[in-house]
Amino acid sequence: MLIYLFVLAPSLFTQPGAYQPFTLTDNLVHIITPALVIVDWLLFIPKGAIKPYDPLLWALIPYAYLAFAFTYSSAGGRFGGGTTVPYPFMDASVNGVGGVIAWIAGLTVALIGVGYVYYGLDRLLTRARPRPLPART
């Protein structure tokens, strides 16, 4: 959500094509759903369940999407607005291969960093959780 709002959406305004950011569908995918996932985690997920390696595993999901997007694009597929890639940072014809790799590396660091913020919050909320009183005998 943060990467979309502060990195991707501003660059989409300069991307050629018919893609329009901040439509209902776009907001549902990039803003509302991530916000609801955070609320779900805060309210319903038992704290202390996040493992130290989980943020690294979470990075695999965007990498699977990258693999799909690059495969689809190389097979001639088109994304929203008729573009060959779904996001401007993935466009090697504009950024060069090195630029695309640099973007992916930077976004990976940001994603894993945000994951470790969640891990830290999970640890803090675990400690802040009220402990049950000892049973009376």
N, C-alpha and C positions, 0 to 999 in steps of 0.2 A: 504494500500500500504506500509506504513512504517513498520507495524507489520510484513507483509509478507517478506519484504526485510531484516529486521534486526533481526527478531526472528524466523520466520518459515523457510525461505529458507536455512539458514545455518544448521538448524537441519535436513533438508530433505536430505542433503548429507550423513548423517550417518544412515538414516532410511533404513532398509532392504527392498528389493523389486525393481521393475523395474521402479519406478517413476523417471522421469527426470525433475528437475526444469528448468525454463527459456526456455522452448519450446515456440513456437509461441502462442499456446493456453494458456499456463500458463501465459505468458507475457500479453496477451490480458485481461485475467480475473483479474490478480493481480496487474498489473502495468499501462497498457495503459488506460483501462476503468476508474480506479480511478483518473488518471491524467486528463482525459477529463472531468470527473464530476467536478473537481476543476476548470478547465478552464471555463466550462459552468457556474458554480456558480459565478465566478469572472466577466464574461462578460455579462451574460444575466439575472441573477436572481436579482430582485429589492432588494436592501440592506435595512435592517431594518425589514425583514420579519421573521427572526429566533426568535422564542420564547425561554425564559429561560429554559423551560422544554424539548425542542426539542432534545438536546443531549441524554437525558434519553430515549426518544422514539426511537431514532436511534439505541440504543443498543438492541431493541427488534428484529431487523432483524437478527443479528448474533445468538441470542438465539433461534429463529425459526430454523435456520440452524443447531444449535447444537441438537435440539430436533429431527430434521429429521435424522441427521447423526447417533445419538445414537440409534434411532428406527430402521433405516435401518441396522445398524451393528448388533443389537441384533436379527434381523430377518435373519441373515446369509449373508447379502449383503457384497460385496467387493468393495473397492474404487480403484483408480489408483494404479498400481503396485501390485494389489492383496492384499492390506492391509485391515485390518478390520476397520480402522478409517482413515479419510482423512488427519489428521495432527498428528504429533508425540505427541503433548501435550495432545491429547485426549486418548492416549493409557493407560488404567488403568493397563494392564498387565505389563507395563514397569514403569510407574510413580506411580502406586497405586491410589486408589480413591481419597485420600487426595491430592496427587500431581496434579491430573486432576482438582480437585476443586480449588486448589491454582492457577493453570495456568489460569483457566477460570476467577477467581476473578481478577487476575493481568491484564489480557487482557481487562476485563470489565472496570477497572479503567483507563487503557490506552486509550481505545476507547472513554469513556465518557470525559476524559481529552482533547483528540483531538477535540471532539465535542464542548467543551467549548472554545477551541482556535478559532474555526470557529465562535462561537457565539460572542466572543470578537472582532474578525476581522470584523464581520458583523456590530457591533456597531461602531467601528472606521471608517469603510467605509461609514456608514450612516452619521456620523458627518462631514466627509471630503467631502461629496457630495456637489457640488455647489448649492446654493439656488437660486431659480428664483428671478429675480428682481421684485419689486412691479410694478403693472400695472399703467401706466400714465393715469391721468384723464383729 
